Amino acid sequence: MNAAASEATLSVEELSKSFRTVKAVRNVSFAVSKGRTFGLVGESGSGKSTTARLALRLIEPTAGSITFRGQDLSRLGAEALRRQRRHMQMIFQDPYGSLNGRMTVGETITEPLMVHGIGDAPSRLAVARGLLDEISLPLSALDRFPHEFSGGQRQRIAIARALATNPELIVADEPVSALDVSVQAQVLNLMRDLQARHGTTMLFISHDLRVVQFMCDVIAVMYLGEIVEQAPREAIYGAPRHPYTQALLASAPGHGRVSGGRAKLTGEIPSAHAIPTGCAFRTRCPLAFDRCAVETPAMQTVGVDHRAACHLLDGAAP
């Protein structure tokens, strides 16, 4: 483990997951620094959500390690893993399906406290009241049910639930993609404010480059289960080095200036059942040449904390 990973709240190394013939995640490594937001971005089918679930060990990895708070989660037994779960929570994409319709808002927010044996009834209620204030919902919401709230309000309740145990890590999996654009901005601003207030570390997953740019300090771009580029936000948006990152930016609304006239993304992402040989992106890459079909490009350093995997970066020419 390198120095950056050893100081991180969460680090994963060579993480892989296969479902029979599907290689959903392939040799993924990254570290999330304390109090920072690390983003995973890519098209649907790139492996982002599977990586998020692996990081929390909600699904078992095929290979690799997951280090959280100095412990390798992949090696923990059921009881030790349960004790760690109070320190890591998740915000899901669907604000309608992720809340139990039979539970009041008060029960929803205090449930994680009950599950982990934190406090007594009065102290749990106090936590719920405080969190309602933080997400700008009235105290009367405690006794109401999810169906009485809008999608944006439901996602605020989900955020409050995630914060109830005062976790060190929150994994947010497409947390605003189901919301109207006007509501997205409100929820994202709330998430940033709450993160700063609570000092929470965040792993943020999205297909939306605009959202990732707003939320994340460091970004990893995923394609067909692997990271193809990773860098601080400014480098990803200002000087992308991988053709896939460049194409994503060129295709995103409002990023034409950053794309610098690069080709937009075309075609469909291949099936994970049949990943192309060599560079997985070569079947859609306008710059692909013979070497790309036979040799997998290695991740290499291209700037300060900036890495990418492309044969063109080592001086190769078509």
Secondary structure, 3 states (H helix, E strand, C coil): CCHHHHCCCEEEEEEEEEECCEEEEEEEEEEECCCCEEEEECCCCCCHHHHHHHHCCCCCCCEEEEEECCEEHHHCCHHHHHHHHCCEEEECCCCCCCCCCCCCHHHHHHHHHHHCCCCCHHHHHHHHHHHHHHCCCCHHHHHCCHHHCCHHHHHHHHHHHHHCCCCCEEEEECCCCCCCHHHHHHHHHHHHHHHHHHCCEEEEEECCHHHHHHHCCEEEEEECCEEEEEEEHHHHHHCCCCHHHHHHHHHCCCCHHHHCCCCCCCCCCCCCCCCCCCCCCCCCCCCCCHHHHHCCCCCEEEECCEEECCHHHHCCCC
